[in-house]
Amino acid sequence: GTHGDGSQQTGWGGSKFTHSYIDGGNNDALFFNQEGGNPAIGEVIIDNCVVNGYTGSQPGGPPDTWRSSYGIRITAGGPCHVTNTQINGDFDGYAQGTFTTWTGNTRDGSPIGAP
């Protein structure tokens, strides 16, 4: 169905987000999902970022019925390091997946531990 991510990776090496401001769509702000026969997702580094959730309306739909699922979701891939990152807004959950490093992160200004 219709959806949007702030950034989505479906394979092909690693990613690094540093000092970035990422607004989530109505799916995930950052989504790392191994798909098809794509080469594996490599190391993911998210450092000193601001990740924002989204609450809004589908075109022609009732107000505030779309919202971001997760701030950061990783379903497959290499090591994932999330450090000193602010996760703000309305999510089903702030993060999902396995994180190698998770330090100094906050949700709406309050410290949060690894999911």
CORRA-V624145 format. One record per pair of residues at least 12 apart in sequence whose C-alpha atoms are under 7 Angstrom apart, sorted by the first residue. I is the first residue (numbers start at 1). J is the second residue. D is the distance in Angstrom with one decimal. If there is no record, write none. Layout:
i-><I;I>
j-><J;J>
d-><D;D>
This chain:
i-><3;3;4;4;4;5;5;5;5;5;5;5;5;6;6;6;6;6;6;6;7;7;7;8;8;8;9;9;9;10;10;10;10;11;11;11;11;11;11;12;12;12;12;13;13;13;14;14;14;14;15;15;15;16;16;16;17;17;17;18;18;18;18;19;19;19;20;20;21;21;21;22;22;22;23;23;23;24;24;24;24;25;25;26;26;26;26;26;27;27;28;28;28;28;28;28;29;29;29;29;29;29;30;30;30;31;31;31;32;32;32;32;33;33;33;34;34;40;41;41;42;42;43;43;43;44;44;44;44;45;45;45;46;46;46;47;47;47;47;48;48;48;49;49;50;50;50;51;51;51;51;52;52;52;52;53;53;53;53;53;53;54;54;54;54;55;55;55;67;67;68;68;69;69;69;70;70;70;70;70;70;71;71;71;71;72;72;72;73;73;73;74;74;75;79;79;80;80;80;81;81;81;81;82;82;82;83;83;83;83;84;84;84;85;85;85;86;86;86;87;87;87;88;88;89;95;96;102>
j-><26;27;25;26;27;24;25;26;27;28;29;30;31;22;23;24;25;28;29;30;29;30;31;30;31;32;31;32;33;32;33;34;35;34;35;38;39;40;41;38;39;40;41;40;41;42;41;42;43;44;43;44;45;44;45;46;45;46;47;46;47;48;49;47;48;49;49;50;49;50;51;50;51;52;51;52;53;52;53;54;68;54;68;54;66;67;68;69;68;69;68;69;70;71;72;73;51;52;53;70;71;72;71;72;73;72;73;74;73;74;75;76;74;75;76;75;76;77;77;78;77;78;78;79;80;78;79;80;81;80;81;82;81;82;83;82;83;84;85;83;84;85;85;86;85;86;87;71;86;87;88;71;87;88;89;68;71;88;89;90;91;67;68;89;90;67;68;90;90;91;90;91;91;92;93;91;92;93;94;95;96;87;91;94;95;94;95;96;95;96;97;96;97;97;99;100;99;100;101;99;100;101;102;101;102;103;102;103;104;105;103;104;105;104;105;106;105;106;107;106;107;108;107;108;108;115;115;114>
d-><5.7;6.0;4.6;5.5;5.6;5.5;4.6;6.8;5.4;5.0;5.3;6.6;6.9;5.9;5.4;4.5;5.7;6.6;4.3;5.8;6.3;5.0;6.2;6.1;4.7;5.8;6.3;4.8;6.2;6.1;4.9;4.8;5.3;5.3;6.8;5.3;5.4;5.1;4.4;6.5;5.1;5.9;5.6;6.4;4.8;4.5;5.7;4.0;4.6;5.4;6.6;4.9;6.3;5.9;4.7;6.0;6.1;4.8;6.3;6.0;4.9;5.8;6.1;6.6;5.0;4.8;4.8;6.3;5.9;4.8;6.1;6.2;4.9;6.2;6.0;4.7;6.3;5.7;5.0;5.7;6.1;5.9;5.9;6.3;5.6;4.8;4.3;6.9;4.7;5.1;5.3;5.3;4.9;5.7;6.6;6.9;6.5;6.8;6.6;6.7;5.0;6.2;6.2;4.8;6.3;6.1;4.9;6.0;6.2;4.6;6.3;6.9;6.1;5.2;5.8;7.0;5.6;6.1;4.4;6.0;5.7;4.6;4.7;5.0;5.9;7.0;6.3;4.6;6.2;6.0;4.9;6.2;6.1;4.8;6.4;5.9;4.9;5.9;6.1;6.4;4.9;4.8;4.7;6.3;5.9;4.8;6.1;6.3;6.1;4.8;6.2;6.9;5.9;4.8;5.7;5.4;6.4;6.1;4.5;5.3;6.0;5.2;5.2;6.7;6.3;4.3;6.8;6.5;6.8;6.6;6.8;5.2;5.1;4.9;6.5;5.4;6.0;5.1;5.1;5.4;7.0;6.4;6.8;4.9;5.6;6.6;4.7;6.5;5.6;4.8;5.9;6.4;5.0;5.8;6.8;5.6;5.0;5.3;6.6;6.1;5.6;4.5;6.2;5.9;5.0;6.7;5.7;4.9;5.6;6.0;6.4;4.4;4.8;6.9;4.8;6.4;5.9;4.9;5.9;6.0;4.6;6.3;5.4;4.7;6.7;6.1;6.4;5.8>
